[in-house]
Amino acid sequence: MTQVANTHHESLQSHDPRNRNETPFPLSAFDTKSFAYHTIQTRLPIILTRIVDHLSRYKSQVYGEKELEDAHHAHPGGPQEAWNVRRQEAEEDLKYVLGALAKLRNEMQTNKTMTPFPSSRSLTPASASADEFITDDLEEWNHAFTTKIAQNVVNPEDLPKWFEVSFLFAECYLYRRISLAIQETKHLKRLDPFKWQKAESLRDCTETIHSLLNNLSTIMAKALASDKSGPETFEDSFHQFLRLSLWGNKGDLSLSAGREPFKSDAYDSDTHNKMGEAILVDDSEQVWAHLLSCHQGRSRESHVRVDIICDNYGQELVTDLIFGEFLIASRLATQVCYHVKGLPWFVSDTTIADFLRMLDIIDDHSGKYGQKWRNYLMTGKFVLTTDPFWTMPYDFDYMQSRAPKLYSYLQQSSLIIVKGDLNYRKLTGDLKWSHTTPFRTALRSFHPAPLCALRGLKAEVVVGLVGGQAETVYREANDWLTSGHYNVVQFLNPSYR
């Protein structure tokens, strides 16, 4: 691979969106006492090891040996030699992936230079399926190598290294390298290396999911029973479902390095109240007032679209779907757009395949909502979409310049709900902001539309707190920034200052 000349960093500083004197430095693993260091040193190698162990242990499932045998038995007169060749090629594919991941782990642990990617033209998608993983993003990744986000934080003249580059870039680079190893194979291109972990976490939440769907039916039936019911009568339910969506964010397999599937109790009034006690910034009332005004101010021909930038699969996705159902049924929104990842990402992030699979799973828990939400997708009440930007190393300050079509689409939104820790880090640039920095300031140029961040704290960045609040919380729990126990609901309407 051709290495990027370090002079590119200097030439791009003048028009790089992060080149502002008041902007703080990025979080990085160079600080040995930081959560970033712990992640690069310990958590990410564990994630890689778990992938390698699983693929090695269940390799016949990975390359589809059972499917090959079933096909051969169904057509006994078929070409046995062709099946044998297919199996041998798949075995070689798996060996390649295992070797590539072992090499990646070694590079990370020994702080090697991070190298750009091959051309996207060298990769071919497995099919034209709508849920196919993206492959045409590598040129944009290589552009990212020439910007300040890939700059060596120790010595800007040096090339980026794992412990000497921004935490955000290092993590994103790892997950793109994992996908690249799989995409370079012949028969494993559609393999999701985290699929089994996501399935395990879901099995531990089945009772809770069943309960949530039953409660949804009860709440909506009661609320819609009145002939006079209108969106303004749904305020209490709105706060309940918004907080439910926030609660769903507690499950994150990347936080536990995929070792401990998320286990949860039922979401009841006690859970709701305890969640409220752990919300450090709660702008829920502002979110409600804004969404209600959108409904009241729209004409019969206009639409109220809520965009949800999704985070985790499993229980969190279910709570996001439930929230979407509430918004449509209450007529607070006419359309809900779900933005998901185009690649397996941060272990448990939702992909298009995950989203569609979840609807099938919901059918097993509710004879109603799985098919209902498929109909929503067909009629446009729900929209499912992805964009390569979501799996780039850019923070959201770069969206307007690097993904202008996506930014323009979000500008048409009535409300953007940004879910989870990674998206919050990208909102704020994953920079060393003071905790009392205003939310608006930390978003820098990212002001496409009114925006609400729903996030459980799992990394060392949070803004918008009042003076002394961080110190008080620290005395209660010194791991408050990374435990996932504390939360924020932060709202910004760029139209108001």
Helices and strands as residue ranges (DSSP letters): H 7-12, G 13-15, H 35-38, I 39-43, H 44-57, H 59-62, H 65-74, H 80-109, G 120-122, H 138-144, G 148-150, G 162-164, H 167-183, H 195-203, H 206-223, G 231-234, H 235-248, H 269-277, E 279-282, H 284-297, E 305-309, H 315-329, E 335-340, H 352-365, H 369-379, E 382-386, G 388-391, G 396-398, H 399-402, H 404-411, E 415-419, H 421-428, H 439-443, E 451-456, H 469-476, E 487-492
